[in-house]
Amino acid sequence: MKTPMTDDTWIEYFTVALRLRRVSGTAIGDAVASVRELLADSGQSAEEAFGPALEYSASLDLPIINPREQALRTVLLPVLGLFTFLVFSLASTAWFDRDLILISGPQMLLLAIPVVLTLMFAFPFYPRAVIRQRWLPAVLVLVAGASSALATLVAPASASDAWLVFSALPMLVGTATVLVVLSVIGTVATLRSRDDDEIVEPLQAQVGAKRPRGRHLLLIAVNWLFPLIAVVVFAMVWGFSLLRP
């Protein structure tokens, strides 16, 4: 004999099903609140009132999160920010050392990996895959960071061994500017987001109105993490250069 599903379990399945459809957090909160209200009025169980959770979730016409916008905030900006920060660190060291950035062929190939990962967002299938696979954003950021870090290990020792030679100062100013621009874009995207994909039922939103605001401030601070770390790195490199004989 099949054990009846509890209302809480049904709502959990219902919420997960809507998540898989990329329904926005606000819309999920409203849908769950409507379900709870009808169950309270009718006295029925969720299965009796709505049927299977997966089928009922599929029958609803709810607004979904734009996969490109979500991919921009969760993957594209972090990958670009990480790559730019690593180039900034390289340019900082070079400026205080010999005022030249030396790049070898293998180093160029490794530095190209984050660029390729970023350019692939131009293809529709790529942001959709990133959003569907929850583990993929972390993997992409780790790959971008690892490839950029490994690039420093194959840096040429002298200009004669280098494939490309750049002046450090333009690269330093350029990457610093890009870091600030990326942080501004991330901040604007955060401020434009109404719910940051957080599920909040209408009653919770009224009772805890201050909590999402604090979360917004935290997300804005995260957007400026790379520029802040870049300032610390620059100051440290400068300090080490003054200690050298």
C-alpha positions as CSV (number, residue, x, y, z in Angstrom):
1,M,0.0,0.0,0.0
2,K,1.4,3.4,-1.0
3,T,2.1,5.8,1.8
4,P,0.4,9.2,1.3
5,M,2.8,12.0,0.7
6,T,2.8,14.7,3.3
7,D,2.0,18.3,2.3
8,D,5.5,19.5,3.2
9,T,7.1,16.8,1.0
10,W,4.7,17.6,-1.9
11,I,5.7,21.3,-1.6
12,E,9.4,20.4,-1.6
13,Y,8.9,18.4,-4.8
14,F,6.9,21.2,-6.3
15,T,9.6,23.8,-5.4
16,V,12.3,21.7,-6.9
17,A,10.3,21.1,-10.1
18,L,9.8,24.9,-10.5
19,R,13.5,25.4,-9.9
20,L,14.4,23.0,-12.7
21,R,12.2,25.1,-15.0
22,R,14.3,28.2,-13.9
23,V,11.2,29.9,-12.5
24,S,12.1,33.1,-10.6
25,G,12.3,33.0,-6.8
26,T,9.5,35.5,-6.4
27,A,7.2,33.5,-8.6
28,I,8.0,30.3,-6.7
29,G,7.2,32.0,-3.4
30,D,3.9,33.2,-4.8
31,A,3.0,29.8,-6.1
32,V,3.9,28.1,-2.8
33,A,1.9,30.7,-0.9
34,S,-1.2,30.0,-3.1
35,V,-0.9,26.3,-2.5
36,R,-0.7,26.7,1.2
37,E,-3.7,29.1,1.2
38,L,-5.9,26.7,-0.8
39,L,-4.9,23.8,1.4
40,A,-5.8,25.8,4.5
41,D,-9.2,26.8,3.1
42,S,-10.1,23.4,1.6
43,G,-8.7,21.0,4.2
44,Q,-7.5,18.7,1.5
45,S,-4.1,17.2,1.1
46,A,-1.8,18.7,-1.6
47,E,-2.0,15.5,-3.7
48,E,-5.8,15.5,-3.5
49,A,-6.1,19.2,-4.4
50,F,-3.4,19.4,-7.1
51,G,-2.4,15.9,-8.1
52,P,1.3,15.0,-8.6
53,A,3.7,17.9,-7.8
54,L,5.6,17.5,-11.1
55,E,2.5,17.5,-13.3
56,Y,1.0,20.5,-11.4
57,S,4.3,22.5,-11.7
58,A,4.4,21.8,-15.4
59,S,0.8,23.1,-15.9
60,L,1.6,26.6,-14.4
61,D,2.6,29.5,-16.7
62,L,5.2,31.3,-14.6
63,P,8.0,33.8,-15.4
64,I,11.4,32.2,-15.8
65,I,14.9,33.6,-15.1
66,N,16.7,34.8,-18.2
67,P,19.6,32.2,-18.6
68,R,21.9,34.8,-20.2
69,E,21.4,37.3,-17.3
70,Q,21.9,34.6,-14.7
71,A,25.0,33.3,-16.5
72,L,26.3,36.8,-16.7
73,R,26.1,37.3,-12.9
74,T,27.1,33.8,-11.7
75,V,29.8,32.8,-14.2
76,L,30.8,35.4,-16.9
77,L,31.7,38.3,-14.5
78,P,33.6,36.1,-12.0
79,V,35.6,34.4,-14.8
80,L,36.5,37.7,-16.4
81,G,37.2,39.2,-13.0
82,L,39.5,36.4,-12.0
83,F,41.4,36.5,-15.3
84,T,41.8,40.3,-15.2
85,F,42.9,40.2,-11.6
86,L,45.6,37.6,-12.4
87,V,46.9,39.7,-15.3
88,F,46.8,42.8,-13.1
89,S,49.0,40.9,-10.5
90,L,51.4,39.9,-13.3
91,A,51.6,43.5,-14.5
92,S,52.1,44.8,-11.0
93,T,55.1,42.5,-10.4
94,A,56.6,43.3,-13.8
95,W,56.2,47.1,-13.3
96,F,58.2,47.1,-10.1
97,D,60.7,44.7,-11.5
98,R,61.7,45.5,-15.1
99,D,58.7,47.4,-16.5
100,L,58.1,44.6,-19.0
101,I,55.6,41.8,-19.3
102,L,57.2,38.8,-21.0
103,I,54.9,36.1,-22.4
104,S,55.9,32.7,-23.9
105,G,53.9,30.6,-26.3
106,P,52.7,28.0,-23.7
107,Q,51.9,30.9,-21.3
108,M,49.8,32.5,-24.0
109,L,47.9,29.2,-24.6
110,L,47.1,28.9,-20.9
111,L,46.0,32.5,-20.6
112,A,43.7,32.0,-23.6
113,I,41.7,29.3,-21.7
114,P,39.6,31.8,-19.6
115,V,39.1,34.0,-22.7
116,V,37.7,31.0,-24.6
117,L,35.5,30.0,-21.7
118,T,34.1,33.5,-21.7
119,L,33.6,33.9,-25.4
120,M,31.5,30.7,-25.4
121,F,28.7,32.5,-23.7
122,A,27.9,33.9,-27.1
123,F,26.4,30.5,-28.0
124,P,22.9,29.9,-26.5
125,F,23.6,26.3,-25.5
126,Y,26.5,27.3,-23.2
127,P,24.7,29.5,-20.7
128,R,21.8,27.0,-20.6
129,A,24.2,24.2,-19.7
130,V,25.9,26.4,-17.1
131,I,22.6,27.1,-15.3
132,R,21.3,23.6,-15.5
133,Q,24.5,22.0,-14.1
134,R,24.9,23.5,-10.6
135,W,28.5,22.3,-10.4
136,L,29.6,23.7,-13.7
137,P,30.1,27.4,-12.6
138,A,32.5,26.4,-9.9
139,V,34.4,24.2,-12.3
140,L,34.7,27.0,-14.8
141,V,36.1,29.4,-12.3
142,L,38.6,26.8,-11.0
143,V,39.7,26.0,-14.5
144,A,40.2,29.7,-15.3
145,G,42.1,30.3,-12.1
146,A,44.3,27.2,-12.5
147,S,45.2,28.0,-16.1
148,S,46.1,31.6,-15.2
149,A,48.2,30.4,-12.2
150,L,50.0,27.8,-14.3
151,A,50.8,30.5,-16.8
152,T,53.1,32.1,-14.3
153,L,55.1,28.9,-14.1
154,V,56.0,28.9,-17.8
155,A,56.9,32.6,-18.0
156,P,60.1,33.4,-19.9
157,A,63.2,34.3,-17.9
158,S,64.4,37.0,-20.4
159,A,63.1,39.1,-23.3
160,S,65.0,36.9,-25.7
161,D,63.0,33.9,-24.6
162,A,59.7,35.7,-24.8
163,W,57.2,35.4,-27.6
164,L,55.5,38.7,-26.8
165,V,56.8,41.7,-24.8
166,F,54.5,44.3,-23.4
167,S,55.1,47.5,-21.4
168,A,53.8,46.9,-17.9
169,L,52.2,50.3,-17.2
170,P,49.5,50.3,-19.9
171,M,48.6,46.7,-19.0
172,L,48.4,47.7,-15.3
173,V,46.1,50.7,-16.0
174,G,44.0,48.7,-18.4
175,T,43.4,45.8,-16.1
176,A,42.7,48.0,-13.2
177,T,40.1,49.9,-15.3
178,V,38.5,46.6,-16.4
179,L,38.2,45.4,-12.8
180,V,36.4,48.5,-11.8
181,V,34.1,48.3,-14.9
182,L,33.2,44.7,-14.2
183,S,32.4,45.5,-10.5
184,V,30.1,48.3,-11.7
185,I,28.3,46.0,-14.1
186,G,28.0,43.4,-11.3
187,T,26.6,46.0,-8.9
188,V,24.1,47.2,-11.5
189,A,23.0,43.6,-12.2
190,T,22.6,43.0,-8.5
191,L,20.5,46.2,-7.9
192,R,18.3,45.4,-10.9
193,S,17.6,41.9,-9.6
194,R,14.3,41.9,-7.6
195,D,14.9,38.7,-5.6
196,D,18.4,37.4,-6.4
197,D,16.7,34.1,-7.2
198,E,15.8,33.7,-3.5
199,I,12.4,32.0,-2.7
200,V,10.5,34.3,-0.4
201,E,6.8,33.9,0.2
202,P,4.7,37.1,0.3
203,L,4.1,36.9,4.1
204,Q,7.9,36.3,4.7
205,A,8.7,39.3,2.5
206,Q,6.5,41.5,4.7
207,V,7.8,40.2,8.0
208,G,11.5,40.1,7.1
209,A,11.7,43.1,4.7
210,K,15.2,44.0,6.0
211,R,16.8,40.7,5.3
212,P,16.9,40.8,1.5
213,R,18.3,44.4,1.7
214,G,21.2,43.1,3.8
215,R,21.8,40.3,1.3
216,H,21.9,42.8,-1.5
217,L,24.6,44.7,0.4
218,L,26.6,41.5,0.8
219,L,26.3,40.7,-2.9
220,I,27.4,44.3,-3.9
221,A,30.4,43.9,-1.6
222,V,31.3,40.6,-3.3
223,N,31.2,42.4,-6.7
224,W,34.0,44.7,-5.5
225,L,36.1,41.9,-4.1
226,F,38.6,41.7,-7.0
227,P,39.4,45.5,-7.1
228,L,39.9,45.5,-3.3
229,I,42.2,42.5,-3.4
230,A,44.0,44.1,-6.4
231,V,44.7,47.2,-4.2
232,V,46.1,44.9,-1.5
233,V,48.3,43.0,-4.0
234,F,49.6,46.3,-5.6
235,A,50.5,47.6,-2.1
236,M,52.3,44.4,-1.2
237,V,54.3,44.3,-4.4
238,W,55.2,48.0,-3.9
239,G,56.3,47.3,-0.3
240,F,58.4,44.3,-1.3
241,S,60.1,46.4,-4.1
242,L,61.1,49.1,-1.5
243,L,62.7,46.4,0.7
244,R,64.9,45.1,-2.1
245,P,68.5,46.4,-2.2
